[in-house]
Amino acid sequence: MVKVNDIVRFLNDVGGGKVTRVEGKMVYVEDEDGFERPVLEKEVVVVDTAKPHHATYEKPLVIKSKLVEPDVPEPKHEPKPMEPVFETEEGEVLNIVLAYEPREIKHLNTTTFYSMLVNDSNYFLYFVYMTRGDEDKEWTTRYHDIVEPNTQVPLDEFGHNDLNAMTHVAVQYIAFKQGKGFALKNPALVQLRLDVTKFYKLHCFHETEYFDSPVLQLEITHNDLPTKPLRIDSSALENAMRDKRRRDERPQRRPKPVHKKKKVETIVQDLHIHELVDNTAGFSNADMLNYQLAKFCEVMKANEDNLGQKIVFIHGKGEGVLRNAILTELKRKWPACTVQDASFQEYGFGATQVTIHKH
């Protein structure tokens, strides 16, 4: 029979310790780290029995004073102060983004994907992320928690087998701040249809202002306004059909010729150095980069007044030095122009498309 202060070993596990108490069939064993562990008595074996204690010193009798000392209040455990929240000037409006990032961008047919949330605001979010398939009547919660301000949060990981259950996406949130006053934001429920075929198409994944690696990004809320899905008003559709029937019954007028605007052809400029010069002998890396940038600026200057003109600059993937230099020139000299990756199917990796806008 196991007694208090016996030294025991576990039968079904490594370790053991000293018995601190026995309650029925349960014994409590304190290990060498001071942790007490409950186990059944039949699962331990005594390796050293408790030794009787022989008193060698008798504590003298102490008569307490009749004076009652005042009770000392136990120290109060102050709540841990909340860490200050990093806020930005533009973060007073809600900007919320849902993104899907492939684990291996070069193997879209076999890779898994991460669901990511970006809370680009100074507000905490009570946040719920849900999905369902076309044939499902009920939603499945994939993530729910309080999301901190100005953070990027991983929600879950999924594979191609899960896509049929993700054709519809829903997000609910309530925005608030802690420890300070704030402007109220409307709670929101956003439902979006997700085109799951895009998870197989490389050109559907792009770098964004929030992600350096290619992602498929969905905008949930922009400047406090939740995304609104397309809704078809059946009554408006019926009225439109009725109006069309009335027009069909009227006398037909002679058609007028339609003058179509001339389609603006996309300009393609290859910036590879061997396409610009016949011989690179004597060129240093800096010389070649300057020559390529000069050609880029020449093309931009010649077309900067052609609003809507699209120009594709082929610079190659490499280490991204030329592409970064192009982006720097655009921000400095042509900040109104829009920039995006050019079509992968037409130009492969390493091509940037610039659209001319009023500067």
C-alpha positions in Angstrom: 0.0 0.0 0.0 1.4 3.4 -1.0 1.8 6.0 1.8 2.6 9.7 1.9 6.4 10.4 1.5 7.0 7.0 -0.3 9.3 7.2 -3.3 7.6 5.6 -6.3 8.3 5.0 -10.0 5.6 5.0 -12.8 4.9 1.6 -14.3 3.5 2.9 -17.7 5.7 6.0 -18.0 9.2 7.3 -17.4 10.0 9.0 -14.1 8.5 9.1 -10.6 8.8 11.0 -7.4 7.6 11.5 -3.9 4.0 10.8 -2.8 2.5 14.0 -1.4 -1.0 12.7 -0.7 -3.3 9.7 -1.2 -7.0 10.0 -1.9 -8.8 6.7 -2.4 -7.2 4.9 -5.4 -5.4 8.0 -6.6 -2.0 9.0 -5.4 -0.3 12.4 -6.1 3.3 12.2 -7.0 5.6 15.3 -6.9 8.4 15.0 -9.5 11.9 16.6 -9.3 10.7 19.8 -10.9 8.1 20.3 -8.1 5.0 19.4 -10.3 2.3 17.3 -8.7 0.9 14.5 -10.9 -2.2 12.4 -10.1 -2.0 8.7 -11.0 -3.8 5.5 -10.1 -2.2 3.6 -7.2 -1.9 0.4 -9.3 0.2 2.3 -11.9 3.1 3.0 -9.5 5.6 0.9 -7.6 7.2 1.8 -4.3 11.0 2.0 -4.5 11.7 3.5 -1.1 9.3 3.6 1.8 8.7 6.6 4.0 10.9 6.7 7.1 9.4 7.5 10.5 10.2 11.0 11.7 12.0 11.2 15.1 11.8 14.5 16.8 15.2 15.8 18.0 14.0 19.2 19.1 10.8 20.1 21.0 9.5 23.5 20.0 8.9 25.7 23.1 5.4 26.8 24.0 4.7 30.3 22.8 2.0 32.3 24.5 0.4 34.7 22.0 -0.2 38.2 23.0 -3.8 39.3 23.5 -3.1 42.3 21.3 -4.6 41.6 17.9 -2.4 42.6 15.1 -4.2 44.2 12.2 -4.8 42.0 9.2 -2.5 42.8 6.4 -4.4 42.8 3.2 -3.2 40.5 0.5 -1.5 42.3 -2.3 -3.9 43.0 -5.2 -2.9 41.6 -8.6 -3.1 44.5 -10.9 -4.2 43.7 -14.5 -1.4 43.6 -17.0 -1.3 46.9 -18.8 -2.4 46.7 -22.4 0.4 47.2 -24.9 0.0 50.4 -26.9 -1.5 50.0 -30.3 0.5 51.2 -33.3 -1.8 53.5 -35.3 -1.5 55.2 -38.7 -3.1 58.4 -39.9 -4.8 56.6 -42.8 -5.9 53.8 -40.5 -9.0 55.6 -39.2 -10.9 54.1 -42.1 -11.4 50.4 -42.5 -9.5 48.6 -45.3 -9.9 44.8 -45.1 -8.5 42.3 -47.6 -8.8 38.5 -47.9 -6.0 36.8 -49.8 -5.0 33.3 -50.9 -1.3 32.5 -51.1 0.0 29.3 -52.7 2.7 27.4 -50.7 4.5 26.6 -54.0 3.6 29.1 -56.8 5.4 26.9 -59.5 3.2 23.8 -58.7 -0.3 25.2 -58.7 -1.8 21.8 -59.5 -0.5 20.1 -56.4 0.3 22.8 -53.9 -1.8 23.8 -50.8 -2.9 27.4 -50.2 -3.0 29.7 -47.2 -6.0 32.0 -46.4 -4.7 35.3 -45.2 -6.5 38.3 -43.6 -5.2 41.9 -43.8 -6.6 44.4 -41.2 -5.3 47.7 -42.6 -6.9 49.9 -39.9 -6.4 51.2 -36.4 -9.4 49.1 -35.2 -9.7 45.7 -33.5 -12.1 43.3 -35.4 -14.4 40.7 -34.0 -13.9 38.6 -37.1 -15.5 35.4 -38.6 -14.5 33.8 -41.9 -16.9 31.2 -43.5 -17.3 29.3 -46.7 -19.8 27.0 -48.4 -20.2 25.1 -51.7 -22.8 25.6 -54.4 -24.7 22.6 -53.3 -24.4 23.4 -49.5 -27.2 25.1 -47.6 -25.2 25.8 -44.5 -22.0 27.7 -43.9 -18.8 26.3 -42.4 -16.7 28.5 -40.0 -13.1 28.4 -40.9 -11.7 31.0 -38.5 -13.0 33.3 -35.7 -11.1 35.5 -33.3 -10.3 39.1 -32.4 -7.9 40.5 -35.0 -5.5 43.3 -33.8 -5.1 46.6 -35.7 -2.7 46.9 -38.7 -1.9 43.1 -38.8 -1.8 40.3 -41.3 -3.3 37.1 -39.9 -3.1 33.5 -41.4 -6.6 32.0 -41.2 -6.2 28.4 -42.5 -4.5 26.1 -45.0 -6.4 24.1 -47.6 -5.9 22.0 -50.8 -7.6 21.5 -54.1 -9.9 18.9 -52.5 -11.4 21.7 -50.4 -12.2 24.1 -53.3 -15.7 22.7 -54.0 -16.7 23.7 -50.5 -15.3 27.3 -51.0 -17.2 28.6 -54.0 -19.0 31.1 -51.7 -17.1 33.2 -49.1 -18.6 35.1 -46.2 -17.0 37.5 -43.7 -18.6 39.1 -40.7 -16.9 41.7 -38.5 -17.4 44.3 -35.8 -14.8 47.1 -35.5 -13.8 48.7 -32.1 -11.0 50.2 -30.1 -9.7 49.5 -26.6 -8.9 52.0 -23.9 -9.8 55.1 -25.9 -12.6 56.8 -27.8 -13.3 56.1 -31.4 -15.7 56.7 -34.3 -18.3 54.0 -34.7 -18.1 51.7 -37.7 -21.1 49.7 -39.0 -20.9 46.0 -38.5 -20.7 44.2 -41.8 -21.6 40.9 -43.5 -19.9 40.5 -46.9 -20.7 37.6 -49.2 -18.6 36.9 -52.3 -18.6 34.2 -55.0 -15.1 32.7 -55.4 -14.1 31.5 -58.8 -12.1 28.5 -57.8 -10.8 27.9 -61.3 -8.4 30.8 -60.7 -6.5 28.6 -58.3 -5.1 26.7 -61.3 -4.1 29.8 -63.3 -0.7 31.4 -62.7 -1.7 34.8 -64.2 -4.4 35.2 -61.5 -1.8 35.5 -58.8 -0.1 38.9 -58.4 2.0 40.8 -55.9 0.0 43.5 -54.1 0.6 46.4 -51.8 0.2 44.0 -48.9 2.1 40.9 -50.2 5.5 40.6 -51.8 4.7 37.1 -53.1 1.9 36.4 -55.7 -1.6 36.1 -54.2 -5.2 35.9 -55.2 -6.7 38.9 -53.4 -10.3 39.8 -52.6 -11.3 43.2 -51.3 -13.7 42.9 -48.3 -13.9 46.6 -47.3 -12.4 49.7 -48.9 -12.4 53.0 -47.0 -15.2 51.9 -44.7 -17.4 50.6 -47.5 -18.0 46.8 -47.6 -17.9 45.1 -51.0 -21.4 44.6 -52.4 -22.1 41.5 -54.4 -24.0 41.7 -57.7 -27.7 41.3 -57.0 -30.3 40.9 -59.7 -33.6 42.8 -59.1 -36.3 40.5 -60.7 -38.9 43.3 -60.9 -36.4 45.6 -62.7 -35.6 42.8 -65.1 -39.3 42.2 -65.8 -39.8 46.0 -66.5 -36.8 46.0 -68.8 -38.2 43.1 -70.8 -41.6 44.8 -71.0 -40.0 48.0 -72.3 -38.1 46.0 -74.9 -41.4 44.5 -76.2 -42.9 48.0 -76.5 -39.9 49.2 -78.5 -40.1 46.1 -80.8 -43.7 47.0 -81.6 -42.8 50.6 -82.7 -42.0 51.5 -86.3 -38.4 50.7 -87.0 -36.1 53.6 -87.7 -33.3 53.5 -90.2 -30.0 52.5 -88.4 -27.2 55.1 -88.2 -23.6 54.1 -88.8 -21.6 53.6 -85.7 -18.1 55.2 -85.6 -15.9 53.0 -83.5 -12.9 54.4 -81.8 -9.6 53.3 -83.2 -8.2 50.5 -81.0 -5.0 51.6 -79.3 -2.3 48.9 -79.9 -0.1 47.9 -77.0 3.5 49.0 -77.4 6.1 46.3 -76.6 9.7 47.4 -75.8 12.3 44.7 -75.0 14.9 46.2 -72.6 17.3 43.2 -72.7 20.7 44.8 -73.4 21.4 42.5 -76.4 18.2 43.9 -78.0 19.4 47.5 -77.6 23.1 47.3 -78.7 25.0 45.1 -81.1 28.1 44.7 -78.8 28.4 45.1 -75.0 32.2 45.0 -75.0 33.5 47.6 -72.6 30.1 47.9 -70.8 30.0 47.6 -67.0 26.9 46.4 -65.2 26.2 50.1 -64.3 26.7 51.2 -67.9 24.2 48.6 -69.2 21.6 49.5 -66.5 21.9 53.2 -67.3 21.5 52.4 -71.1 18.4 50.3 -70.4 16.9 53.1 -68.2 17.6 55.7 -70.8 15.7 53.6 -73.4 12.8 53.2 -70.9 12.6 57.0 -70.3 12.8 57.6 -74.1 9.7 55.4 -74.7 7.8 56.9 -71.8 8.6 60.5 -72.9 7.4 59.8 -76.4 4.1 58.4 -75.2 3.4 60.4 -72.0 0.6 62.4 -73.8 -1.2 59.4 -75.2 -3.7 58.8 -72.5 -4.7 55.2 -72.1 -1.7 53.9 -74.0 -0.4 50.6 -72.7 3.3 49.9 -72.9 4.9 46.5 -72.0 8.5 46.6 -71.0 10.3 43.2 -71.1 13.1 43.3 -68.6 13.5 39.6 -67.6 13.2 38.1 -64.2 16.8 38.1 -63.0 17.4 39.7 -59.6 14.9 42.4 -60.1 17.4 45.3 -60.4 16.1 46.7 -63.6 12.4 46.2 -62.6 13.0 48.1 -59.3 14.8 50.9 -61.2 11.9 51.2 -63.6 9.4 51.4 -60.7 11.5 54.1 -59.1 11.6 56.1 -62.3 7.8 55.8 -62.6 7.1 57.0 -59.1 9.5 60.0 -59.6 8.6 61.1 -63.1 5.2 59.5 -64.0 3.4 58.9 -60.7 -0.1 59.0 -62.3 0.6 55.9 -64.5 -0.6 52.5 -63.4 1.7 49.5 -63.2 1.0 45.8 -63.3 2.6 42.5 -64.3 2.2 41.9 -68.0 0.4 38.8 -69.3 2.4 35.7 -68.4 0.9 33.8 -71.3 2.1 36.4 -73.8 5.3 37.6 -72.3 6.3 35.1 -69.7 7.9 36.1 -66.4 9.8 39.4 -66.3 7.5 41.9 -68.1 5.8 45.0 -66.7 2.8 46.8 -68.2 2.5 50.6 -67.8 -0.7 52.4 -68.7 -0.4 56.2 -69.4 -2.6 58.6 -67.4 -2.7 62.3 -67.2 0.3 63.6 -65.3 
